[in-house]
Amino acid sequence: MDTNKFDSEVLTVNKFFNMYCSGNKHENSIFRNVKLKFKDKTYDYEIKLCDKCFETVSYSHNRLIDCPQEIKPKCRSCKNPCYDKDKWKAVAKVMRYSGVRLGLTKIKSKIKSIFL
């Protein structure tokens, strides 16, 4: 995976977790600065999450950093999954929740553009 793909994947995961954590009104969400190192490059991100969501998104970040695939497949179609089953279920729940809402947001904006 190249550095642009890595950055894009991390931004997507962060967006999904931010949407999930805020949408479910998790308490004690705080802004956190995250520094990730991938292929001799350091990335800085700021995310606002509760402790539990932060723990899970950090696990996802580590899975991305350690992904052995040169061309990263979708995790659900990977032949050698690296997620623990419990963590996989937690991340899948976040992705389902946020994916639906992001899809609805896109549809809503398309409908607005037609009528406005």
C-alpha positions, 0 to 999 in steps of 0.5 A: 500500500502506498502512502496516499492510500494509507492516508486515505484509509486512515481518514476514512476510518477516522470519519466513520468512528467520529460519526459513530461515536458522536451519533451514539452520544458516547460520553467523555469524548475528547479531542486526541492527537494521533501520530502514525508512522508509515513507510518513513512518513509521519501522519498527524490526525485529530479525532474526537472519541470516547475511550472505547472508540479510541481504543478500537480505532487505534487497533484499526490504525495498527492493522493498517500499518501492519497490513502485509498486502501490497495492494490492500483489499477490503478487509472483509474480502482479505484471504488472510484477515489480521483482525481478532474476531471481537475487534472485527465485530466492533469495527463492522458495527461502526462501519455499518452504522456510519456507512448507512448514514454517509450513503443517506447524506450523499443521496440527500445532497444529490436530491437537494442539488436537483431541486435547488 
